[in-house]
Amino acid sequence: MHPDTPTRGHSGPRIEIDTEICIGAGQCALAAPGVFTQDDDGFSALLPGRPEGAGSPMVREAARACPVGAIRISGPPG
């Protein structure tokens, strides 16, 4: 797994994007636009820094919505 940069800080979830399997469907950016974006190639990426809403239930929804399971969430919800 080649995770994207995890969110920073000691509280809240750790968010990883497996760039090896991401297909750029964009469901994460639709479900949690304050956390996810798409890079110049159309693949999922985290917004820079500690994204607003990283502990939101929408982040877990974004992980569930990914058609290839490229997003992993671990740690406390925020």
DATASUL-V207228 format. One record per residue. N is the residue number from 1. RES is the residue in three letters. D_FIRST is the distance of its C-alpha to the first C-alpha in whole Angstrom. Layout:
N & RES & D_FIRST
N & RES & D_FIRST
//
This chain:
1 & MET & 0
2 & HIS & 4
3 & PRO & 6
4 & ASP & 9
5 & THR & 12
6 & PRO & 13
7 & THR & 17
8 & ARG & 19
9 & GLY & 22
10 & HIS & 22
11 & SER & 23
12 & GLY & 21
13 & PRO & 18
14 & ARG & 15
15 & ILE & 13
16 & GLU & 9
17 & ILE & 9
18 & ASP & 6
19 & THR & 8
20 & GLU & 7
21 & ILE & 9
22 & CYS & 11
23 & ILE & 15
24 & GLY & 16
25 & ALA & 19
26 & GLY & 19
27 & GLN & 20
28 & CYS & 18
29 & ALA & 21
30 & LEU & 23
31 & ALA & 23
32 & ALA & 22
33 & PRO & 23
34 & GLY & 24
35 & VAL & 20
36 & PHE & 18
37 & THR & 20
38 & GLN & 19
39 & ASP & 18
40 & ASP & 21
41 & ASP & 19
42 & GLY & 19
43 & PHE & 15
44 & SER & 15
45 & ALA & 15
46 & LEU & 16
47 & LEU & 20
48 & PRO & 20
49 & GLY & 21
50 & ARG & 21
51 & PRO & 22
52 & GLU & 25
53 & GLY & 24
54 & ALA & 21
55 & GLY & 22
56 & SER & 24
57 & PRO & 24
58 & MET & 23
59 & VAL & 19
60 & ARG & 19
61 & GLU & 21
62 & ALA & 19
63 & ALA & 16
64 & ARG & 18
65 & ALA & 19
66 & CYS & 16
67 & PRO & 17
68 & VAL & 13
69 & GLY & 12
70 & ALA & 9
71 & ILE & 11
72 & ARG & 11
73 & ILE & 14
74 & SER & 15
75 & GLY & 18
76 & PRO & 21
77 & PRO & 22
78 & GLY & 24
//
